Amino acid sequence: MKKTVFTIAVIMALLLSLAACGTVPPAGSKTPAAESQDAEAVETPEENDEQAAPPQTDDQQAEASESSEPAIETGRQDGERFETVIMLEGMEETVQYEHVVNKTAGFEMDYDYESFVRKSEGDRELFISVWDDPAAPENYLEVRYDTGSAELVADAISAILSQEFDLIRETRELASAGSCIYIEASELKGTGRMADELQAVYIIPAGNGCVVATAHFSIEAAEGFGRRFHYMLHTLSVIEKDGPRELTDEEALSAVKNYCFSSDPDLESIVDSEDYTVYWEIVSSDESEIVVLYRSYTGAQIRYYIDRVMGSAYVTEFVPGIMEEEQPTSERFFAWDHLD
């Protein structure tokens, strides 16, 4: 058991060590393709430790990193590119960053455009590994806006992740965004073993809502993608957003379909067989709520009551001939998480 705990500690120290990104002067009027700026090396806690103190353990370095992040300058334009230096596995690496400004979601940040493909979806940005299948990525960062308070959203996310993982939940500091709620899902529930696929979630207060950044990566990629994600997240800043985006009826219907397919691996083949009656339809819609009906192949009628802005949904079930009326279930999901 001690060996397991030590191993987990070492892995997570590498995963969660936070270091500052270097800044470079604005690119002026040059286009991204024409920009050629000198890299400015990042001063990391590891470098300072080597000069001023004896070598530290991984845990000590991680703790020092978390408390030493300097503020990152903003003011770049969307799509502006520049060069900087980060530390990976104790070595300096020059990386090419592109600035992202998403006023719909209310944030801006930088990402490594040589390692990730940017996919913009209104109030959500995805940064997917260039080596992954975009349709089924393993290593990617999702940043989105949520109209709920940081605490409320953190509670909802914790409730979902705790079904599979033993969670770590605490307060963290991001260099540009400041204090946030951090949720780590890395250990399989009740086993003491690390999961193959890890998640690290940052819920950042943003006015009346919050910005939610979720890093997904495999255990093997913890020191690679995991650390790249953390450098990127330290450049994230909350900005004034253009206004709340609302789910359309079509998006709500699509989200419920996707959710049903992801929850039941056999459902797609059942639908394709046409041996059973299966369908989805919108049964009501107003300015605040959309209700989607899923008629299951079992005969059950499942209704999803979706908040048009927040995307949160509660679920009821009705089985004709067995139940007198629809009954609430404990099932919950976020429609924004299941859009194409």
N, C-alpha and C positions, 0 to 999 in steps of 0.2 A: 504493500500500500504506500509506503514512504517513497518507493521508487516511482510509482505512478504519479503521486502528487508532485514530486520533483520534476518529472518529465513534463507534466502539464504546466508547471510554473515556468520552466525554461521556454517552452513553446509559446506560451501566452506573453512572456516578457518580450520575446522577439516580435510577436504579433502586435502588441499594443504599445510598444515604445514609441513615443511621440517626439518628433524632431522638427525643427523649423525649416521652411523652404527659403532659399535665398531670393532676393528681389533684384530686379534689373531696371534700368531707366526705361521710361515709356518709349514705345517704338516710333513715335512721331507719325508721319504721314505715310510710312512705307506700308505696302500690302503685305499680308502674311507670307506670301511666297517669296517676297523680296527681302524680308527682314533677315538681318544677320547681326546679332548682338553678341558681345563678349559675355561669357558665363561668369557669374559671380558665385564663388564657392559658399556653401552654407556652413555656418558655424554650428556644429552639433554639440550636444552635451558630451558625447563620447570624445570629441577632439579636445574640449576644455578639460575634461577629466585627465586625459593623458598628459597634459602640460602642467596641471596644477595639483594633482593628487595621485596616489597610488591607484593601480587598476581596480575597478569595481566589479562586483558580480553583475549578472544580467539583470536581476531584480533591482539592484541599486541604480543601474543605468536607466532602466525603464522609469523608475520613480523620479530621477533627476530630469529625464526628458519631459515628463508630464508637467513639471513645475517650471520649465525654463523656456517655453515656447514664446518667441517675440511676436508682436503684431505684424501682420502682412499688409503691405500697402495695396490699395485698390485704385480704381480709376481707369482701368483698361477698357477697351471696347470689345464687344462680342466678336469672337473670331480672331482677335489679336494674338499673335504668336511670339514666343520668346524662348530663350534658352536659360536653364539654370542647372544647379548641381544638387543632387540628393545623396544620402548615404544608404547603401544596401550591403548587408553582410560585412560591415566595417570598411567598405571601399567607396570612394567617390564615384558617382555615375552622372554623366551629363545627360540631361533629358530635355526634350522639346515639349513645351507647354503651350496650350491654347486656352484663351480666356473664354469663359461662358457667362453670359448675362441672360437670366430668365426672369423677366419682370412679371410674368404670369404667376410663377411660383415664388417670386420674391427672394431670389438669391443670386449671387455670382460666385464663381470659383474658377480654378485652373485645373486642367487635366493633361495627362501625358498622351498626346495625340498619336505618337508612334506605337504605343502599347494598347491603346483603347480606341474603339469606334464610338463616336457620340451619336445618340439617337434621341431626338427631341420629340416630346409628346405633350404639348401644351404646358401644363403645370408640373411636368415630370421630365427629368433628364436621365438617360441611361448611358453608362460608360462600360462597354462590353469588350472583353479581351479580344484582340485581333486574331488570336489563335482558337477562339471558341466558335461554335456554331451559333450565329445570332438568334436562331429560332429556339435553341435550348442551351443557353450559356451556363457555364459553371462559375466563372470568375467575372463578376460585374458589380458596379456600384450604381444604386438607384437613389436619386435625390428628388423628393417631391414635396408639395405643400399639402398641409392638412388643416382644415378649419377648426379642429378641436384644440383644446389647450394641451400643452406639452404633457402635463400629468395625466390627463384623460387618455391621450393617444398612447402614452407609455404603458398605462394600465391595460389597454386593449391589446397592444402588441405583446406584452408580457403574458397575458392570458392565452394567446394563441401559441407562442413559442414554448411556454411551460408544459404544454401537452407532450412535447418530445424531448425537451432539454431541461437540465438544471441550469438556471440562469444566474448571471452576475448582473446586478443593477446598482448603479452608483452615479455620482455626479462627476463630470469631466469638464476640462477647460479646452476649448479650441482656440487657436491663436487669433483668428479674426472674428469668429462668431461668439466667443465667450463661453459662459457656462451652459451646459446641456445635460440631458439625461442619457446615460450610456447603458445599453443592454447587450450583454454578450451571451450568445447561444453557441456553446462549443462542446459541452459535455453531455453525453446521452443520459437521459433521465434515469436516475437510480442505479447507474452502472459504474460510475467513476471512470469511464472511458471517453476519450475524445471522439467526436463525430467525424465522419469523412468530409462532410460539408459544414462549414462554419458560417455564422452570421454575426455581424457587429452592427448595432443600430444606434444612431445618434439622433435624439429628438431635441431640436433647437427652438426655443421660444421665438416667435416672430409675430409681434402685435397680438391680435386676438387668436391667432392660430399657431402653427409651428412648421418648421421645415424638418422633414424626416429623411435622413441619409442612412441607407442600409447597404453594407458591404457583404457580398457573398463570395466565398472562395473556399477552395479545398484545403485540407490540412497540409498537403504537400506545398501549397502555394502561400502559406502563411507569411514567410519571410520575403517572398517576392511580391505577389499581388497585394497581400495584406498590408505590407509597408508602403507600397505605392499609393494605395487607397488613403492611408493615414496622412501622407504628405499632401495629397489632394484636398483632404477634408480640412486641413489646417489653413487652406487658402479660402475656404468658404466664408462668405459674409452675407448677412441678411440685409436686404434692401427693400425699399418700398415697392409693393406689388401693384399691378394694374387694377386688380379687383378679383373677387372670387369667381372661379370657373365652376360651372354647374354641369352635372352629368346630363347628357341628352337621353331621350327615351331609348334610342338605338344603342348608345353606349351601355346603358343599364342592362338591356336585353343581352347584349354581347358578353358583358361581364358575368352575368348569371350563367350563361351557357358555358363559358370558359371555366368558371368555378365548378360547375357540375361535372364537366369532363375531367378536370384535374382531381376531383374527389373520388371519382369512380372510373378506374382505368378500363373497365369493360364497357362503359356506356357508349363509346363511339362505335364499337362493332355492333352493339345492340341496335343503335339507331340505323346504321347502314344496312342491317339485315331486314328492316321493315317488318319484322315479325311481331312487333309490339307497337302500341300507340304511345308515342313520345313526342311532346312538343313544348315550346316555350312561347308565352305571349304576355304582352303588357295588359293588365286588367284595369289599372287606373293610373292616372298621372296628374299631378298638380304642380304648383310652383315650388313646393317643398319636398314632395315625396313621390317616388315611383314604385308601383307594385308589379312585380313580375311573377307570373304563374309558371311553374314547371310541372307538367303532367308526367310523372314517372312511369316507366314500364311496369312497375308493380301495381299501378292504379292509384297510388297516392298523389294528392295534389299539394305541392309545396309552394308556398308563397313567400317571396322575398320583399320585405318592406325596406326600401333603400332611401336614405337621406340624399337628396339631389346634390347638395354641396359637399357634405362630409364624405359621402360614399359608404358610410356604415350601414349595415343591414341586419335586421333581426328576421327570424324565420318562423313560419307556422306550418303545420301539417294538417291535412284533412283527408281521411280515407272514407269515401262513400260506402254506406252500408255497414260501417263499423263505428265511425265517430258521428256524433250528432252535429258537431261544429268544429271549425278549425281550432287547433290548440297550439300554443307557443312552444317552441323547442329551445334548447340551450345553444343552438347553432348560431354563430355570428361570422360575418366576413366583411371585408372592405372591397367595394366594387372597383375603386381606383386601382387596386392591386391586380385586377384580372382583366384589364383592357388589353386588346391586341397590340 
